[in-house]
Amino acid sequence: MSGGVEFAGKRVLVVGLARSGKAAAEALVARGAKVVGFDRDEALDVGRLHELGVEVRLGREEETLAQGFDLVVKSPGVPGETSLVQGARALGVPIWSEIELGARLLGNPILGVTGTNGKTTTSELLGAIFHAAGRPVEVAGNIGRPLTSLAGEVDDSTWIVCEISSFQLEDVELLRPRIAVLLNLEPDHLDRHGTFEWYVDTKLRIFEAQTEDDVAVVPRGFGPLPGAARRVEFSAGDPLPAEPALPGEHNRENAAAATVAARAAGIPDEAIAAALVSFPGVPHRIELVRELHGVRYVNDSKATNVAAALRAIAALRDSPLHLILGGFDKKESYPVLADALEAEDRAYLIGETASEIAVALDERGISYTQSGDLASAFRAAASAAGSGDVVLLSPACASWDQFRDFEERGDEFRRLVEEL
């Protein structure tokens, strides 16, 4: 099953029926596949899938469900260790990520963007650069629009900027971005990947199928890569066609990566410069929500790991910080986070990691409040902040202990700010 494969009559199991799983099922049905969809969530809305003729099974997972299929398409939220996926592997059934399926269905040139932090900002910036050059482009992938949803919807000449997470790279085989960008690598998702080495190996799979006709964009001095692509490097200190409007050294690094990638796609510096100076950024990434009585309220809910929070702290270091920290435990280490704070800063701790972060702050003598939830933390921070200070939501943790996702967490912070 590759290239222009015919799916007609093939039995395909789609595991995980959230956004990407639904898009994969729809694309497969449109090509004549007999699709069975599975999800553990019994309350999931699957009306559209029923209308398409997908056989939907919800609830308890059974290894035997994988029998009799030609292919399994796995959504990124589904760990490879689940019994259903392991059962399929034991039966020798091919397992593809939704990204792999999309890449095989599409004949478009793909510009893939991965890394620990900055993927969405860089992907959206690249989309803006292509638009500034008058080049047809779609932005998809982990950014929210499933890659498979573009199959049959866009002209083959349209470039697709595809944000690709480590979860989506777990099950790729023939994915071949014409240009592949690695922004950075920091410990993240170790609760799923187990070790940093395994996480790195998974991220580098974006380069595996590249040929000498392709381009690999990596941080300056990065080690050896798989694949045969021509290597191009970048750094935050590179000269750029224009200075980006977004604050922080990390955003200059994102801009440098986007500039190199855009040049590799044949886009002139004039268009790159126009996008750099006009690009407003992406919600939940060091987003200034409001300034009131001299206090800036900044939503950085997308800081779901320590490295991302460190970038926000550095970008706002010109002011005392009232920093809201904590959330779902991704098995990270917090002393380096405490080291980045100064005596005039104060932390407000929420979620299941609050106690562990408190230990690190105690060792460094940083003041903090055990707040429990976001609303309590926000009220305490807003009450304590004075003119010239910053109230910053940059949790350094995922949101799943108290929120559906980082967007919901950021939206709640924004609502609390707007109610002041």
C-alpha positions in Angstrom: 0.0 0.0 0.0 2.0 3.0 -1.2 2.0 5.8 -3.6 -1.3 5.6 -5.6 -2.5 2.6 -3.7 -6.1 1.5 -4.2 -8.0 1.2 -1.0 -11.1 -0.2 -2.6 -12.2 -3.3 -0.7 -9.4 -3.0 1.9 -10.4 -3.4 5.5 -8.9 -0.6 7.6 -9.1 -0.1 11.3 -8.8 3.5 12.6 -7.8 3.6 16.2 -8.7 6.9 18.0 -11.6 8.9 16.6 -10.8 12.4 17.6 -10.1 15.0 14.9 -7.3 13.2 13.0 -9.0 9.8 13.3 -12.3 11.1 11.9 -10.5 12.8 9.0 -8.5 9.6 8.2 -11.7 7.5 8.3 -13.5 9.9 5.9 -10.5 9.9 3.5 -10.4 6.1 3.5 -14.2 5.7 2.9 -14.0 8.2 0.0 -11.4 5.8 -1.6 -13.6 2.7 -1.2 -12.1 1.2 2.0 -14.2 -0.7 4.5 -13.5 1.2 7.7 -13.9 0.2 11.3 -13.3 2.9 13.9 -12.5 2.3 17.5 -12.2 4.7 20.5 -12.3 4.1 24.2 -14.6 7.1 24.8 -18.1 5.8 24.8 -19.5 9.3 24.8 -17.8 10.3 21.6 -20.0 12.0 18.9 -19.6 9.6 15.9 -22.7 10.6 14.0 -20.8 11.8 11.0 -18.9 8.5 10.8 -22.1 6.5 11.0 -23.4 8.5 8.1 -20.3 7.6 6.1 -20.9 3.9 6.7 -18.0 3.5 9.2 -18.6 0.6 11.6 -17.9 2.3 15.0 -16.9 0.4 18.1 -16.6 2.3 21.4 -15.6 1.3 24.9 -13.5 -1.7 25.9 -10.4 -2.4 23.9 -9.8 -6.0 22.7 -6.8 -7.3 20.9 -8.9 -9.5 18.7 -10.4 -6.4 17.2 -7.3 -6.0 15.1 -7.8 -9.4 13.3 -8.8 -9.5 9.7 -7.6 -6.0 8.7 -5.2 -5.0 5.9 -4.1 -1.8 7.7 -4.3 0.0 11.0 -4.3 3.8 11.1 -3.4 5.1 14.6 -4.2 8.6 15.8 -1.4 10.5 17.6 -3.1 10.3 21.0 -3.0 6.5 21.0 0.1 5.1 22.6 1.8 2.2 20.7 1.8 0.1 23.9 -2.0 -0.3 24.0 -3.1 -3.9 23.6 -5.0 -3.2 20.4 -2.0 -1.8 18.6 0.3 -4.5 20.0 -2.2 -7.1 18.9 -2.1 -5.7 15.3 1.7 -5.7 15.3 1.8 -9.3 16.5 -0.5 -10.2 13.5 1.9 -8.4 11.1 -0.7 -5.8 10.2 0.9 -2.5 8.9 0.4 0.4 11.3 0.5 4.0 10.0 0.0 7.3 11.6 -2.6 9.6 10.2 0.3 11.7 8.9 1.7 8.7 7.0 -1.7 8.1 5.5 -2.0 11.7 4.5 1.4 11.8 2.9 0.6 8.8 0.8 -2.7 10.2 -0.4 -1.2 13.6 -1.3 1.1 14.3 -4.2 1.9 17.8 -2.8 5.3 19.0 -1.7 5.4 18.9 2.1 7.4 21.2 4.3 7.5 19.4 7.6 8.2 21.2 10.9 9.0 19.3 14.1 10.9 20.0 17.4 10.0 20.3 21.0 9.0 24.0 21.1 8.0 26.5 18.5 6.4 24.2 15.9 3.1 26.0 15.6 4.6 29.5 15.6 7.1 28.5 12.9 4.5 26.6 10.8 2.1 29.6 10.9 4.9 32.0 10.1 5.9 29.8 7.1 2.3 29.9 5.9 2.4 33.7 6.2 5.7 33.8 4.2 4.2 31.7 1.4 1.1 34.0 1.3 3.3 37.1 1.2 5.1 35.6 -1.9 1.7 34.8 -3.5 2.4 31.1 -3.4 -0.5 28.6 -2.8 -0.1 27.0 0.7 -2.0 25.1 3.3 -1.0 24.7 6.9 -1.9 21.4 8.5 -0.9 18.5 10.8 -0.5 18.8 14.6 -1.5 22.5 14.3 -5.2 21.4 14.2 -6.1 20.6 10.6 -5.5 16.9 9.8 -3.3 16.2 6.9 -5.7 13.7 5.4 -8.4 16.3 5.3 -6.5 17.9 2.4 -6.6 14.8 0.2 -8.5 15.6 -2.9 -9.1 19.2 -1.8 -6.0 21.0 -3.0 -4.1 21.3 -6.2 -1.0 19.1 -6.4 1.2 22.2 -6.8 0.1 23.6 -3.4 2.8 23.4 -0.8 1.7 22.0 2.6 3.4 23.2 5.7 2.8 20.4 8.1 3.5 20.6 11.8 4.5 17.1 13.0 4.7 15.9 16.6 6.7 13.0 18.0 3.5 11.1 18.5 2.7 11.5 14.7 6.3 10.4 13.8 6.0 7.1 15.7 4.4 5.3 12.8 5.8 6.7 9.6 7.4 4.7 6.8 7.5 6.7 3.5 6.8 10.2 4.8 9.2 12.3 2.8 9.1 16.1 3.3 10.8 18.0 0.5 11.9 20.3 3.3 12.1 19.0 6.9 12.7 21.4 9.8 14.0 20.4 13.2 13.7 23.4 15.5 15.1 22.1 18.8 15.1 19.1 21.1 14.5 19.3 24.8 13.2 16.6 27.2 9.4 16.3 26.7 6.7 13.6 26.6 8.9 11.3 28.6 5.8 10.0 30.3 5.1 8.4 26.9 8.5 7.9 25.2 10.2 6.7 28.3 13.7 8.1 27.6 15.1 11.3 26.0 17.1 9.1 23.6 13.9 7.4 22.3 12.2 10.8 22.0 15.1 12.1 19.9 15.1 9.0 17.7 11.4 9.5 17.1 11.8 13.1 16.2 14.6 12.4 13.7 12.3 10.1 11.7 11.2 13.1 9.9 14.4 12.9 7.9 14.6 9.2 7.3 12.9 9.0 3.8 14.5 12.2 2.5 16.7 11.9 -0.6 19.5 14.0 -2.0 16.9 16.2 -3.7 15.4 17.3 -0.4 16.6 19.7 2.3 17.1 19.1 6.1 17.0 22.3 8.2 18.6 21.9 11.6 20.1 24.0 14.4 23.7 25.0 13.9 26.0 22.3 15.1 23.4 19.6 15.4 24.6 16.0 15.2 24.3 13.5 12.4 20.9 12.9 10.7 19.3 9.9 9.0 18.4 10.2 5.4 20.3 11.7 2.4 19.0 15.3 2.3 21.1 18.4 1.8 21.7 19.9 5.2 21.2 23.6 6.0 21.7 25.1 9.5 20.3 28.1 11.4 20.7 29.9 14.7 19.0 32.7 16.6 22.0 35.0 15.7 21.6 34.7 12.0 21.1 37.8 9.9 17.5 38.0 8.7 15.8 39.9 5.9 13.9 41.8 8.7 13.6 41.7 12.4 10.6 39.7 13.5 7.7 41.4 15.3 7.5 38.6 17.9 9.5 39.1 21.1 12.2 36.9 22.6 15.3 35.2 21.3 13.4 31.9 20.9 11.1 33.6 18.3 14.2 35.0 16.5 15.4 31.4 16.3 12.0 30.3 14.9 12.2 33.1 12.4 15.7 32.0 11.4 14.5 28.5 10.8 11.5 29.7 8.8 13.8 32.0 6.7 16.1 29.1 5.8 13.2 26.8 5.0 11.4 29.5 2.9 14.6 30.2 0.9 14.9 26.4 0.2 11.4 26.6 -1.2 12.4 29.4 -3.6 10.8 32.3 -1.8 12.5 35.7 -2.1 13.8 37.7 0.8 11.3 40.5 0.2 8.3 38.2 0.9 10.1 36.7 3.9 10.8 40.2 5.3 7.2 41.3 4.8 5.9 38.3 6.8 8.5 38.6 9.6 7.5 42.2 10.4 3.7 41.6 10.1 3.2 38.2 11.7 1.3 38.7 14.9 2.0 35.3 16.5 -0.3 32.5 17.7 -2.7 32.4 20.6 -1.4 30.9 23.9 2.3 31.6 23.0 3.6 34.6 25.1 0.3 36.3 24.1 -0.2 39.7 25.7 -3.9 39.5 26.8 -4.2 42.9 28.4 -2.3 45.6 30.3 -4.2 47.0 33.2 -2.9 49.6 35.8 0.6 48.9 34.5 0.4 45.1 34.9 0.8 43.0 31.8 -1.1 39.7 31.7 0.5 37.2 29.4 -1.0 33.8 28.3 1.7 31.2 27.5 -0.5 28.2 28.1 1.3 26.3 25.3 4.4 26.1 27.6 3.7 22.5 28.3 7.3 21.7 29.2 10.1 23.3 31.2 12.1 24.4 28.1 9.1 26.4 26.8 8.6 28.1 30.2 12.2 29.0 30.3 11.9 30.8 26.9 8.9 32.8 28.2 10.8 33.8 31.4 13.8 34.9 29.3 11.5 36.9 26.9 9.9 38.8 29.9 12.9 39.1 32.2 12.8 42.9 32.1 10.0 42.8 34.7 9.2 41.0 38.0 7.2 37.9 37.3 4.1 36.5 39.0 4.4 33.1 37.4 1.6 30.4 37.4 3.2 27.0 37.2 2.1 23.4 37.3 -0.2 20.8 35.8 -0.1 17.3 34.5 3.1 15.4 35.3 5.2 14.6 32.2 8.2 13.4 34.3 10.3 16.5 33.9 12.8 18.0 36.3 12.2 21.4 37.8 15.4 22.7 39.5 16.5 24.4 36.2 13.1 26.3 36.2 13.7 27.5 39.7 17.2 28.6 38.7 15.7 31.0 36.1 13.7 32.9 38.7 14.9 35.8 40.7 14.3 37.0 44.2 11.6 39.5 43.2 9.6 36.8 41.3 6.8 34.8 42.8 5.3 31.5 41.7 1.7 30.3 42.1 1.5 26.5 41.9 -1.4 24.5 40.5 -2.1 20.9 39.5 -0.6 17.6 40.3 3.0 18.7 39.9 2.7 21.6 42.5 4.4 19.7 45.3 7.4 18.7 43.1 7.9 22.2 41.8 7.6 23.5 45.3 10.6 21.4 46.4 12.7 22.9 43.6 11.6 26.5 44.5 12.3 25.9 48.2 15.9 24.8 47.4 16.5 28.0 45.5 14.7 30.3 48.0 12.0 31.4 45.5 8.7 32.5 47.1 5.5 30.7 46.1 1.9 30.1 46.9 0.2 26.7 46.7 -2.9 27.7 44.8 -4.4 24.4 43.7 -6.3 25.6 40.6 -5.9 28.3 37.9 -8.6 30.6 39.2 -7.1 30.7 42.7 -3.6 31.2 41.3 -4.8 34.0 39.1 -6.6 35.9 41.8 -3.6 35.7 44.1 -1.2 36.8 41.3 -3.4 39.7 40.2 -3.8 40.9 43.8 0.0 40.8 44.4 1.2 42.3 41.1 2.0 46.0 40.9 2.7 48.4 38.1 5.6 47.2 35.9 5.0 43.5 36.9 3.9 40.7 34.6 1.3 38.0 35.5 2.4 35.1 33.4 0.7 31.8 32.8 3.6 29.6 31.6 2.9 26.3 33.4 5.9 24.2 32.2 3.5 21.2 32.3 0.7 19.7 30.3 -2.9 20.6 31.1 -4.6 17.2 31.3 -5.0 17.0 35.0 -7.4 20.0 35.2 -8.2 20.9 31.5 -9.1 19.2 28.2 -6.0 20.8 26.6 -3.7 23.8 26.7 -6.2 25.9 24.6 -8.9 25.4 27.2 -6.4 26.4 30.0 -5.3 29.5 28.1 -8.9 30.5 27.3 -9.7 30.3 31.0 -6.8 32.5 31.8 -7.9 35.0 29.2 -11.4 35.0 30.6 -10.1 35.7 34.1 -8.0 38.6 32.8 -10.9 40.1 30.8 -13.1 40.0 33.9 -10.7 42.2 35.9 
